[in-house]
Amino acid sequence: MTSIFDQHLPRNEANFAALSPLSFIERTAEVYTDRLAIVHGELRQTWAQTYARCRQLASALTQAGIGKNDTVAVMLPNTPPMVEAHFGVPMAGAVLNTLNTRLDPEAIAFMLDHGEAKAVIVDPEFSGTMAKALALRTATTPIRVIEVQDALYGPAVQSLGGTDYEAFVASGDATFAWSLPADEWDAIALNYTSGTTGNPKGVVYHHRGAATNAISNVLEWDMPKHAVYLWTLPMFHCNGWCFPWTIAARAGVNVCLRRVDAQAIFDAIRNHGVTHYCGAPIVHGLLVNAPDAMKAGVPSGVKAMVAGAAPPASMIEGMEKMGFDLTHVYGLTEVYGPATVCAKHEAWDALDIGERARLNARQGVRYHLERDVRVLDPETMLPVPQDGETMGEIMFKGNIAMKGYLKNPKATDEAFAGGWFHSGDLAVQYPDGYIKIKDRSKDIIISGGENISSIEVEDVLYRHPDVLAAAVVAKPDPKWGETPCAFVELKAGAQTTPEDIVAHCKKHLAGFKVPRAVVFGELPKTSTGKIQKFELRKQAGSAAAINV
């Protein structure tokens, strides 16, 4: 029998609209017309101007024959056209594919073909790479090339013979009548994972997920209206953790930054009143370890968000010394960037730095608008005991999860087996519900039948005062099968020896967990600052071991 609450109460245009972050810029442009939206060099662009340009971009794309579910790729740094693409492309009904600017032409060519890009917008800095990628494509379908000019960079490395971006935008209608998606499940973005073996997977985002994660960012950070956000995090990475849409929701300011540099970051904070920024641990470490003179005059109260490896005590202490407030989040490309937060409690402020670091190192609890995050036994799909010791796999459920992997039903089915998204990260859950990663399943080191968490060893390495960055991988061993091999990047001027590192580890770790090899040098990193462990695994077979 039909419920009385389902009788003659239809869903219609008056009482239902698809959730989409496109609504955010529309409202902000109407309400805060003359508020500053974008800062880039000498450029100052209001929200009304930005909204008009996004509509022009959408109109121009539509006139070029690009519409619903067509892919528009962009290879751009954190500049105004990248902000505009996050709204203009989906306003045309198309899907935005932000390309990692650090990738080689072969990888870019694969993504253009796999994503079936109809157009590509490219910055002059990357024209050389894009020219090679276009030449390497195997697909025969044409791609419309749109070339950005940026006075802060200079002329393009190589002309691609495409349309000038400003001319292309100017050809569009600033009053273009765009529409919300008919279905909030429609795709809004395509993001490729940085695959370490084989081809990367194309992660598809939907409008509902983009909107809910953007709003969750506001809630987790208590982000105020008109926040001033510095773009240290690449917008190509998980659509900048959805912050292009978050800043629009808050009528904030996008302070653009072409590349991460400590001096440029501190200058931007001072000159533009930056209130918020995000980044991998290496970005925050860059600021903490900068000369004191560079930090002079930087106001306190700046809010920073860190994802990736857990922030060590030295980083938390360094950020506090600068007066910065650090929030630890965790996520993956498949969950729109951050989807859990280590929500801090006032009682933690009274604890010593070591205990605060231990608590803040946890990946925390689910984002407000994520349905659930649990540590489950991947075999039984049941929750592990919340004892802080029993290990399982972190799994997500809810709106902040991808549609799936493009053209890869097998991988999609595996990722969502049992009604949860399987992260591949091994973790424990504490009695208070907070989650802490112990390792990636592929990063567990099995030595003499004992499991060693590389993260546990890395946490100890980061406690050494001379260690800037550290990563631990398995090194083949004829007796034990595998032993830990530590790759360590030291702070400038440090005189620490491998023996010093081993002695430090012996104070904090069981003997079988202590690294049997220590290698000094700069660690290979992705464009977002994550350490590339797969590169270190290649080296571990030939790493020079020290006898301990």
Buried (B, 14 or more C-beta within 10 A) or exposed (E): EEEEEEEEEEEEEEEEEBBBBBBBBBBBBEEBEEBBBBBBEEEEBBBBBBBBBBBBBBBBBBBBEBEEEBBBBBBBBBBBBBBBBBBBBBBBBBBBBBBBBBBEBEBBBBBBBBBBBBBBBBBBBBBBBBBBBBEBBEEEEEBBBBBBBBEEBEEBBBEBEBBEBBEBBEBBBBEBEBEBBEEBEBBBBBBBBBEEEEEBBBBBBBBBBBBBBBBBBBEBBEBEEBBBBBBBBBBBBBBBBBBBBBBBBBBBBBBBBBEBEBEBBBBBBBEBEBBBBBBBBBBBBBBBBBEEEBBEEBEEEBBBBBBBBBBBBBBBBBBBEBEBBBBBBBBBBBBBBBBBBBBBEEEEEEEEEEEBBBBBBBBBBBBBBBEEBBBBEBEEBEBBEBEEEEBBBBBBBBBBBBBBBBEBEEBBEEBBEEEBBBBBBBBBBBEEEBBBBBBBEEBBBEBEEEEBBBBBBBBBBBBBEBBBBBBBBBBEBEEBBBBBBBBBBBBEEBEBEBEBBBEBBBEBBEEBBBBBBBBBEEBBBBBBBBBBBBBBBEBBEEBEBBEB
